[in-house]
Amino acid sequence: MKNNYINGPWWYACHMLSVPRNPLVLGCVLARMNERDELLGLLCENARYTTEDLARLTDRSETDIDEAIAELESDGVVQGYTAIVDWDAVEDDRVQAHVELNVTLDRETSYRDVAKRLAGFREVQGLRLVSGDYDFALEVEGESMREVSRFISDKVAPIPEITQTVTHYIMETYKQGGYRFDEGDDDDRLSVTP
């Protein structure tokens, strides 16, 4: 290892997690963490990399890569692989919305309970517990604004713990999953100077 991790953030993280402080053991643990992080970074960059590509990029064997990916999948670290689609480039109209949800919990109900219920709807594409002015950020998709509105009013709003919903319809997407959709587009607006 060419980096000195003993005084860096990895040492602190390992210290806090009670990872053995034996430099040889620590070196192996850190190398494994770095290899895993490097592999995850590459998969996030392009999930279509072949095992051969990943082995070449990480200077590891294809067998090691296959085993590492299988372990990441079985441990639930890698939950799936997906394509990033520019839906504006597809003729099929879809309506997407971000919905802010405020929640009031009772003693028997937790955020996880509400999340399980919301995540069960096919219209829900994403769900996050967030900090700030509202509790949940909900990503919803439908074939029309009416369908999305009806889903929110008929299925989401009636959930007893939900006290308020605010729906924001997505008008245009410029970047998603780290990918820009406007690259190569020329800005045809005239510049205005005072």
N, C-alpha and C positions, 0 to 999 in steps of 0.2 A: 504494500500500500504506500503510495507516494504522499498522501495527505496525512497530517498529524491530527488524528481525531481525539487524542487524549484531552486536549484543552478546548475542543470545539463543542458545538451543540449536540453532536451524536453522543459524546461522553456524558454530557449532562442528562440527555434523554435516557441513556442506558443506566446511569446512576439512579435516576428517579424510578426506573422500572425494575431495579434490582437485578440487572444483567450482571453476570460475573465480571469482576474487575481484573481478572488475570489478563494481561496484555495479549497473550496468544489466543485465549478463548474470545476475548473482546474483539480482537482482529477478525476472527472467523465470523462472529455474530454481525459485526459491522459490514464485512464484505458481503455477507448474505443479504443484509438489509439493502445495501447499495445495489446489488444485482437485481433484487426484487423491484426496487424503486425505478431502476433504469428500464427494466422490462415493462413495468406498468406505464412508464412515460412513453415508451415506444408504442405500446398498444393503444394508448390514448391518442397518440399522434396519428396512427394509421392502423386500425384493427385488421386490415387486409394484408399486413405484412405476413409473408410466409414464414414457416419455421426456419427455413434456410436464410431468409433475410434477417430475421431476429438473431440467429446464431452469428452471422457475419457482423452485424452491427454491435453486438455485445462481446464478441470474441469468445463465444462459448460454443459447445457442441450442440447439434440439433437435438440429441437425446436429452441434454440438460434443459434445453428450452421447452421441449415437450413435457418433461417432468415438472418444470417450474410452472408452466401454464396450467397443467392438470391440478397441481397443488393449489394455485390461486383460485381456480374454479371450485374445487371441492371445499376450500376454506370459506367460500362465499365472498372473497375479495373481488373477484371479477364476476359480476352478476349477469353479464350478457354483452353482446356486440350489436351495434346499431349503425345504420346509415344516417348521415346528416343530409336532409333533403331540402332543397330550396323549393317550397311548395308554390311560390309565385311563378316558377318556371314550368309547372305542371298545369295542364288545362283543367284538372279536377279542382273545383272550388272547395276550399275548406275554411272554416272559421275557427280561429284560435283566440283564446282569451286567458288573461291572468285574472284570477279572482282573489281578492283579499277577504279573509274570513276572521271575524272576531268570535271568540269562544268564551263561555263561562262554564267552568267545571264545578261539579259537586263532589262530595266525598267518595262516591263510588265510581266516578268516571275520570279517566286520565286522558291526556293528549293522545297517547297511543291508541286508546279505545276509539276516539273520534277519528284518528287517522286511518285505522283499520276499516272503519265504516266507509269513509270517503274513498279510500283506495280501491274499494270493491266495485266502483262504478266504471264501466268501460269508457265513458267519456273523459275520465280523469287520466291525463297523460303524465302529470307530475304533481307532487305534493311535498311541501316542506314546512316544517315548523320554523318560524323565523322570529327574530327580535324586532322590536319597533312598535309601530302604531297598530299592528294587527298580529294575529297569532299564526295563521296558516297562509301560505301562498299556494294557490291551486292553479294548475294549468289544465285547461279544458279545451277539447276539440269537438267540433260538430260540423254538419253540412250547411248550416245557415245560422244567422244571428238569432233567429226565432228558436231554433233547436237548442242552442246554447242557453238562451234566456229561459226557456221552458225547463231545461235541465236544472239550472240554478234555482228557479222558483219552486219547482215541483219536487226535487230530490234533495238538494243541498240545504236550502233555507229552512225546511221543516224539521231538520235534525234539532232536537231540543237544546243541545249545548251551543248551537250556532246562534249568535245574537245579531250579527250584521254581515252583509256581503256587499262588496264593491267590485263590479266587473269592469275590466279594461280590455277592450277588443284590440287585437293585434292588427295594425293597419299594414305594416310592412316590416320585414325582418332584414336587417343589414348584416348581422353576425350571429352565429349560433355554433356552440360546441367548438369555439376557437376558429371557425371558418368564416371568412368574409364573403358575402354574396354580391357585393357591389364592385369587386375588383374588375378592372378593365372598363368599367362604365365611365364615360366622360361626363363631366359636369357641364351641362350646356347652358347654365345660367350665366348671365352677364355680370361681371363684377361691378360693384357700385362703390365709388369712392366719394367722400365728402368734398 
